[in-house]
Amino acid sequence: MKRTIAVLAIVLGIVFLGLAFIYWTTPAASLPAFLPGFDPAMTGIHFKHGLAALILAVLLFVYAWFATGKKSRD
């Protein structure tokens, strides 16, 4: 079960990493309408949205790393 959750965390981490890239390279007016931050009148990028997505991706990768690591012997 832990392995399945770790794989899911890795997949979600990759999704959030891609989302961070999209937020940092695409103007707000060109974002898909279903993404938070879509604003047809704005020409800038959403740095904070991208940073939040990057932080979530890193946290998910760290969780997957610890979930699949060696088990301690007590």
C-alpha positions as CSV (number, residue, x, y, z in Angstrom):
1,M,0.0,0.0,0.0
2,K,2.8,2.4,0.8
3,R,4.4,1.7,-2.5
4,T,1.2,2.7,-4.3
5,I,1.0,5.9,-2.4
6,A,4.6,6.7,-3.1
7,V,4.1,6.1,-6.9
8,L,1.1,8.4,-6.7
9,A,3.1,11.0,-4.9
10,I,5.8,10.8,-7.7
11,V,3.2,11.2,-10.4
12,L,1.6,14.2,-8.7
13,G,5.0,15.7,-8.1
14,I,5.7,15.5,-11.8
15,V,2.3,17.1,-12.5
16,F,3.0,20.0,-10.1
17,L,6.5,20.4,-11.6
18,G,5.0,20.8,-15.0
19,L,2.4,23.2,-13.6
20,A,5.1,25.3,-12.1
21,F,6.8,25.4,-15.5
22,I,3.6,26.5,-17.2
23,Y,3.0,29.2,-14.6
24,W,6.5,30.6,-15.1
25,T,6.5,30.6,-18.9
26,T,3.0,31.4,-19.9
27,P,1.3,34.8,-19.5
28,A,-1.9,34.8,-17.4
29,A,-4.0,35.6,-20.4
30,S,-2.7,32.5,-22.2
31,L,-3.3,30.1,-19.4
32,P,-6.1,27.5,-19.8
33,A,-9.3,28.8,-18.2
34,F,-9.5,26.0,-15.7
35,L,-6.2,26.9,-14.0
36,P,-6.3,29.3,-11.1
37,G,-4.8,32.7,-12.1
38,F,-6.3,32.9,-15.5
39,D,-6.9,36.5,-16.3
40,P,-7.6,37.7,-19.8
41,A,-6.6,41.2,-19.0
42,M,-3.2,40.4,-17.4
43,T,0.0,40.1,-19.5
44,G,2.4,39.0,-16.7
45,I,3.2,35.6,-15.3
46,H,2.1,34.2,-11.9
47,F,5.4,33.8,-10.1
48,K,3.7,32.9,-6.7
49,H,1.5,30.3,-8.3
50,G,4.5,28.7,-9.9
51,L,6.5,28.8,-6.7
52,A,3.6,27.1,-4.8
53,A,3.4,24.4,-7.4
54,L,7.2,23.9,-7.2
55,I,7.1,23.6,-3.4
56,L,4.3,21.1,-3.6
57,A,6.2,19.0,-6.1
58,V,9.3,19.0,-3.9
59,L,7.3,18.0,-0.8
60,L,5.7,15.1,-2.8
61,F,9.1,13.9,-4.0
62,V,10.5,14.1,-0.4
63,Y,7.5,12.1,0.8
64,A,8.0,9.4,-1.8
65,W,11.7,9.3,-1.0
66,F,11.1,8.7,2.7
67,A,8.2,6.3,2.0
68,T,10.3,4.0,-0.1
69,G,13.5,4.2,1.9
70,K,15.1,1.6,4.1
71,K,13.1,0.5,7.1
72,S,14.8,1.0,10.4
73,R,15.6,-2.0,12.6
74,D,14.7,-1.4,16.2
